Amino acid sequence: MAIAGIVLLAIVLRLAAFAPFDISHADEIMQYLEQARRLATGHGIVPWEFRYGARNGLIAQVLAAPWWLGAQLAPGTLAAMYAARLTFLALTLLALPAAWRLGALTSRRHALVALFVAAAWYESVLFSTLLLSEVLATGLIALAAPLLLDEARRPATLRIAGLLLALGVVVRLQYAPFVAVLALASLRADWKAWGQLILGGIAAALIGGASDLAMGRWPFEWVWVNFAYNIGDARAARFGAAPPLEYARLLLLHLGPSAPFILAGAVLTPARYRPLLLALIANLVFHSLIAHKEYRFIWLSTFLIVVLAAISSVSLAEQIALQRGRALAGWMLAALCLAWVGASLAAERQSGGARTMRGGSPIPLAAQTGAARAEACGIAIPDQWRAHLVPALLAREVPLYVAPAAVMAGKAELPAGVAASANVLVFPALPPGAAGYFQISCQTNSAIRACTYVRPGPCAPDPHWTYQAALQREDL
């Protein structure tokens, strides 16, 4: 009953937090959602990663199936988009059995609290609603970890662990150091176990290779292309760089006032978890050495730190109860879970939670208002808002155009080619040069005001101002 209740709580919290029109990073809609649509329909926006072949297409391929099904069942609606997003949210629930199995290596009490924390910790909920490779890879790799750490591991479970670990790396290449350290520290010189693990890894490699072939690329060609562009050409550094200790600062911020206790709890977990601790530390060090840093990159380590701390908190509660000459009662476990709720709320307050990690929904909502008009034949947005809107977020196919950033900044008039191409504008205010447009509505939140402006008459498409042309001009 307790397990069922916690899982139900996890689902309710995630559905309540689900906000498909807010994004944390453009990757969510550009790299995954839009590519799922492109694979299902045969057309869509193509960013540089897929033009150059620098990214695996497995996530987009998985989501293409629910996209196609949603489009068949309810054409002309957003059903396909919701089907793809909810499918991914369901996949992120892999983190729940991962936490349970990690705790169960010690006892069912440890498993129950670890499950509760994985279900209710504020960032565990938030990240489950984000369509990011880091989130899916975390679930896959975390689910494999207890299979490696179990002293009674069997050949079949090792093969499953190899499959999950390798799939995690296919989904998120940058987690390869974590996987390598975890496997080395867990198996050491157990060559028979290595053989079984590698067999599982080969199965995942075959899946990854088939995925690449389906995308029209040589198997794992994207690995070398990714290195060539992001390291050789320092393309990732274009999006910003941070000092080596940035992740330490972010951990202290996002773990909240209880950060010292949570970090200490992760370090002081029983010896059987030591390989996992070494792996998450290695992951933090590896990402700290890379100039371009984003908090999502270390989600695997953050999630496991919280889970390991939850496991340690049960051991501490048991010691306290033992010193008082009693066993750990059910009400004590409930009190411990409530303490974790308090720590989560305090951490969310300190970090700002969802309101600081995602946003932008007024932009696609304003575009949807324009697209809903039968006469809409083109929608134009400023370059500054491009990351928040792709065709996948519109209920029907309406061409998208991008105006130069100088227009929204008030330094240039709306180009005649944009005005001719789009009879719908989505801007914070009517831009100069937009003669004949009138406002029909606005969408707002605390940070963004996006208004829908329309003009009568048809569209004369100018290919120079298309969304795809804008991406290619900026090599994005």
C-alpha positions, 0 to 999 in steps of 0.5 A: 500500500505504501509503495502504491501510494508513493508511486501514485504521488509521484505521478500526480506531482509530475502531472501537476508540474507538467507544462509542455509550453514552458522550456528549460532549454531549446533542446527539448523542443528543437532536438527531440520534439520537433525531430520526432515530428519530422520523423513521423511526418517527413518534414520539419525544422533541422538544427545543426546537430542533425544537419551535420550528424552530431547527435544520436536520434534515438529519443526522437525515434522513440517519440515519433511513434506516439507522435504518429499515433496522436496525429492519426487519432486527432489530426489538426490538434495538439494530441500528437505533441501531448502523446510524445511529451507524456510518453517521455514523462512516463519513461522518466519514471524509471528513476523510481524503481532505480531508487527503490532497488538501490535502497533495497540493497540495505533493507525494505525500509531504506528502499521505501524512503529512497523511493519516496525521496525520488518521487517527491524531491522537487527537482526529481519532479521538475526534471521529469517534466523536461524533455532532456537526454540527461533525464532519460539517461539518469533513469537508465543508468540509475536503474542499472546501478543496483544490478551491479552493486548487488552481491548476489548478481546473476549473469542475466542481471549483469546483461540487463545492467550492460544493456541499460548502462550502454543505452544510457551512454547512447542517449547521453554520451557525456555520461560515459565516464560515470558508467566506466567508473561504476563498472570498474569499481563494481566488477574489478577483476571479475572477468566472468561478470565483465563478459556478461556486462559486455554482452548486454552492452553489445545489445545496446550498441546494436540498437544504437547502430540501427538507430544511426542507420535509420537516420542515414548515418554510419553507426556511431558516426555522431560520436566523432562528429560531436567531438570534432565540433564541440571540442575541436571547434569549441562550438559548445563554448559559444553558449557560455563558459564557467569556472571549474567550481561552478557545479559546486556552487550550483549543488549548494544552491539547488540542494538548499539549506540542507546541502551540507547534510545531504552531501554528508549523507551521500558520502557516508552511505554503506560501503556497498554503495562506494562504487556509485559514490566514486562514479558520481564524483567522477561525473562531477569532476569530468563535467567541471573540466568542460568549459561550457556548464549547465546544471542539467548536465550533472543531473545524474550525480545530483539525483544519486546524491539525494537518493544516497542521502535518503538511504543514509538518513534511514540508517541514522534513524535506525541508530537513533532508535537503537540507542533509545532501545527501540526498533524503528517504527512506522511513524518514525519512517513517516516523520523522516519522509516529512523531514525530506519534504521540508528539505525539498521545500526549503531547497525549492525556495532557495533555488527558485524552482521551476520559475527559474528553470523553465518558462517562455510559454506566452510565446507558443501560446500567442502563436497558437492563437494566430495559427487557430485563425483559418486565414493564417498563412505565415507566423513571424517571431523575433530572433530572440524568441526563436528557441521557444517556438517550433512547428511541433507546438502548433496544432496545424501546419503554418509556416514560421518566419524569423525577423532579425533581432534588431527589429524587436530591439527597436533598431530596425523596421520589420523587413518587407519580406517578413511582412509579406510572408506572415500575416501573423506576428508574435511580438511583445509590441507592434514592431516598426514597419508593421503597417496594417497589423492589429492586435487581437490578444496577448499572453503574459507571465512574470517575465514575458509578454507575447502579443498576437498581431494579424493583418488581412490578406494573403502571404507571399512567402520569402524563403530568405526569412524562413525559420530554417534559413535563419538557423542556417545563417547563424549556423545553428 
